[in-house]
């Protein structure tokens, strides 16, 4: 396996050239050779011509491509596609990667681990985690960063050495990163925040900051978070915070000017990650015998709006 040393350039591939993929590509490209894979030809052409950039910083060159085979020799494969697209995005790499190449998923929602293992095998050296980095796209390969966030990574099958190598890779790129022995509490903490914030803001057609300032929206978001926390408790997952609603408000405070990805997707009548966020809480609640009426209702409302005809 490739280890990251002070002056070693690694080959890093990133699936998905959206806001977060472009943000991580920019920072990783400072010390590594980065390949961005995306299905959109116009995005690939623009990035190859102009590079990737964050805020008003000078662009950095990366290789953008629609052809996954150009990244088969990568040392690290980061996955930033939306959860419903994980399996189809990963499948071209089946049997093509070095078996020791770490796969790194910092995606929203649950189910990405299962999709990656379905494509690459149960023994893949998978590193999973959460990132509180936030950004929104302002053009192809261009992101606006919403403050500085932290990333936490842990094992989804990877060795401790592999997890630490991913931590070092991100730290050397200038990104804050720590490791967790058990990543599940962090995954569920992020899941609860997404479940409470994303669909409510999306249905309001508003920024995240609209939620705590509107009493009805705030109470709905609070109920979604408390329901998710009850499911986590039943699953014996110790969340990394005491008060779920207080945590949700803290997350909102770090992205007051931002529109989350579900808000953007729903406005465009695109399929969202709702099944992997609130839907995941509903499914886990059924397995644990915990009722989740708020999450089930918001799940149905978002899916109804996804399918609603344009007027």
Secondary structure by P-SEA (a helix, b strand, c coil): ccccccccccbbbbccccaaaaaaaaaaacccbbbbbbccaaaaaaaaacccccccccbbbbbbcccccccccccbbbbcccccccccccccccccccccbbbbbcccccaaaaaaaaacccccbbbbbcccbbbbbccccbbbbcccbbbbbbbccccaaaaaaaaaaaaaacccccccccaaaaaaaaaaaaaacaaaaaaaccccccccccaaaaaaaaaaaaaaaaaaaaaccccccccaaaaaaaaaaaccccccaaaaaaaaccccccccaaaaaaaaaaaaccccaaaaaaaaaaaaaaacccc
